[in-house]
Amino acid sequence: MSREKQRFYYDQEFLSSADSRALRILSEYFGPRQRFNRNHVEDTIVFFGSARIQNPVDAQKALDEAPDTLSAEERKILEHNLEMSRYYTEAHDLAYQLTSWSKKLKNSHHRYIVTSGGGPGIMEAANRGASDAKGLAIGLNITLPFEQSGNQWTTPDLDMQFHYFFMRKFWMAYLAKALIAFPGGLGTLDELLEILTLTQTGKIKKTIPIVLFGKEFWSSVINWEYLVQAGTIKAKDLNLFKIVDTIQEAFDFITTELSTHDFTGPNF
């Protein structure tokens, strides 16, 4: 009896090996491309932000249910979490408004689908806002040993799992026609600064509207003016983004830019 040999493209040991890395990278290009095409997704509005920012309901509950034995420092952390949860609400409401706006566009092939990193926190809030507005919600998740996980508000066929950060960031940038960065940590800074670099250097051909949400946060985290004074960026580079502190500011800026400029096709 002849023993059937397993085809290489069914061989999990081979597919997981270093020799198949190029195939895995290609799968994270063609797999998402197939899903975007069948859902007719050509342009997106991308939300960046911390996975650690809580839903205000959960943040309030954690504070209310905190035991009396909690230290002053621990209680201060819970109070800070509740204060930061405003950004969850604002990300949700902004995503809701942008999705509702895009659905009302007439004589336009643009859909401006809200996209996030697919995890909890600000990412969940953005997807939830788009879903509540009866729109599609894209989640570009990443496998991590801690913290990152999916959220229930992404559209099932557009809930994607990546292994490679650079392929995930490629799809965040490639179809993006606007970007909103809420307060976040190293991942958010990495994603934001890469988009700014691609825009500054002309690798992204279109000057997409980039919003940094939260004046106190972004002005504290990065001293933009000092970068100009130090000569490491030019004064005109500050025009690559707009810092805002309200949903209305963000909504007006993005919708005006998208209505004024016809950002057709991929970014690079």
N, C-alpha and C positions, 0 to 999 in steps of 0.2 A: 504494500500500500504506500503510495507516494505521500510524502508529507507536504502539505500546502505551505508555501513560504509567505510570510507576511509582507505585504507591500510596505515600502518605506514610509509612505505618507499616512499609514495607519500605525506606525511603530512609535509609541509614545516615548520610549527610551531615546530613540534617534531624534524625535522632534524636540525633546527637552535638552538635548546636548548642545555643546558650544558650536558644533558643526552646522546646526540648524538655526543659528541665531538670525541669519538673514531672512530665513523663511518666516520666523516669528515676527520680525519687524515688518515684513511685507503684509503679513496677516493683519497687523494693526493699522495698516494703510487701507488695504482693499476691503476688509471687513466693515469698518465704519463707513467707507465710501458707498458700499452696497446699501447700507441702512439709510444713509442720507438720501441716496437717489430714490429709493422706493418710497420714502416719505416726502419727497419733493422739497427737501431742505437745501436751500441755496445761500441763505444768509442768516446770521445769528446775532443776538445781543448777549454778550458773555458777562457773567457775574463772577468775580473773584471775592474771596473773603474767608474768614476763619471758620474752621470746623468746630471750634470750642465755644462760640457764641451761642447762648441758649435761647430757646423759645421762652418768652417772658412768663408764660404760665408755669413752665417747669422751674424757672429761676425763682419766681415768687413762692412756689410750693416748697422748694428747698429751704428758703429762708424762713417761711412760716413753720415748717416742721423741724427746724433745727433744735436740738436739745439744749436745755439750759446750761449744760456742762460745756458747751462750745466756748472755745477761747475767743477773746476779743479779735485776735488776728484772723481766726477762722470765720468769724461772723463778718468781718470786713470783706473777706473774699466773696462770701455769698451776696453781700450788698453790692459789691462791684459787679458781680455776674448779672445781677438784676439791672443795674444801671446800663451795662453793655448790651443787654437784651433789646434795647430800643433799636439797635441796628438790624436785628432779626425782623422786627415789625416793619422797619423802613425798607429793607430788601424785599420782603414779601409784597408790600404795597406798591413799590416801584415796578416790580416785575408784573404785577397785576395790571397796572396802568399801561405799561408799554405793550403788553399782550393785547389788551382791549383796544388800544390805539391801532396796533398793526392789523387787527382783524377788521377794522373799519376802513382801511385804505381802499380806495376805489381806483380802478384802472392801473393797478400796480401788480407786478409779479413778485414783489418783495413780501416776505412773511415775518422776518425778524424774530426767529424763534429763540426764546430765552434758554440759555445754556449755562450750566454750572459744572463744577467738578464732581457732582453727583453724590457728595457726602452729606454729613449733617451740618448744623450751624447755618451760616449765611447761604451755603449751597442749597440746603434744604428749603430755606425761606424763599429763595428765588424760584426754585422749581415749584414750590407750593403755590406761590403767587400766580405763576403762569397756568398751572393746573386749575386753580380756582377761577381763572378767567376763561376756562374752557379752551385753552390753547395747548399746543404741544410743549413738552418740557424735556430738554435734553440733559442727560447726566453722563459726564465723561469721568468715570470713576477710576481709581488706581488701587492696586493691591499693595497694602502696607502692613508691616508687622504690628502696628498699633494705630489707633484713632480713626482712620478713614473707614467708612462703611457707607453703604448705599442709603437712599431715602425713598420713601414710598410714593413720592410725588412726581417721579420721572415717568415719561411715557414708556411703556414696556419695551417697545421695539427700539427706543432711543436711549435705553439704559445700558451703557457699554462699560466694559471692564478692561483696563489697560494694565500691562506690565511695565512698559517703558514710558518714563516721564516725557521723553522728548517726542514720542509719537502722540501722546495725549496732548501736549502743548501745541504740536503741529495742528491738530484738529481744532483746538481752541482758537488758534489764530487764523487758520486758513479761510474759514467762512465768516469770521467776525466782521460785522459792520459797525459795531459799537462795543465799548468795554466799560464796565463799572467795577471799580475796586473798592470794596468795603474794608474796614479794619481787619487785619489778619496777621499771621506770623510769617515764618520764613518761606513757606510755600507761596503765600500770596505775594510777598515781595519778589520772589523768584519769577513768578508768572508775570507780574506787572512790569518789572524792569526789563524782562526779555521782550515784551511787546513794545515798550518804549524804545529799546535799542533797535529793534527791527524797523520801527517807524522812523527813528532818527537817521538810520543808515540807508533808508530807502529799500530795504528788503521787503517790507510791506509797501506796496506801490501806492495804496490809497491812504490818505491821512484820515483815519477813522476817529470819531469822537471818543475821547478817553476821559472818564470821570473818576475822580478820587472822592469818595463819599466819606465825610467826617473831617472837618477842617482842623479841629484840635488834634485828632489822631495823626493825620498825615503831615501836619506842620511840625509835630513833635518827633515823629519817627525819622523824617528826612528833612534836612535843612537845605532846601532847594536853592535858596538865594546864596548860601555859602558855596555851593558847587559852582555857581556862576562867578562869585568873587575869587574862588581858587583857580578859575580858568580851566576847570575840568569839563565843563559844559558851556555852551553859548547861551546868552540871554534868550535867544529865540527858541531854545529847546524847552523853555517853560511854557511855550504856546502849544506843546504837544498834548497837554492835558489841562483839565479844569478841576479845581477843588471846590466842592459844594458842601452844603450842610443841610439841605432840605430836599425832600422828594420832588417838590415843584421845580426847584432849580435844575436838578438832574433831568427830570422829564422834559422840561422846556428846551434845555440845551441839546439833548440827544435827538428829540423829534424835529427840532428846527434844522439841525445838521443833516439828518437823514432825509428830510423833505427838500432841503436846498440842493444837496449833492446826490446824484444818482450813482451810488456805489455798486455798480454791477460787477458780477463775476468774482472769481477768487481774489484773495489779497496778494498772493505772490506765487 
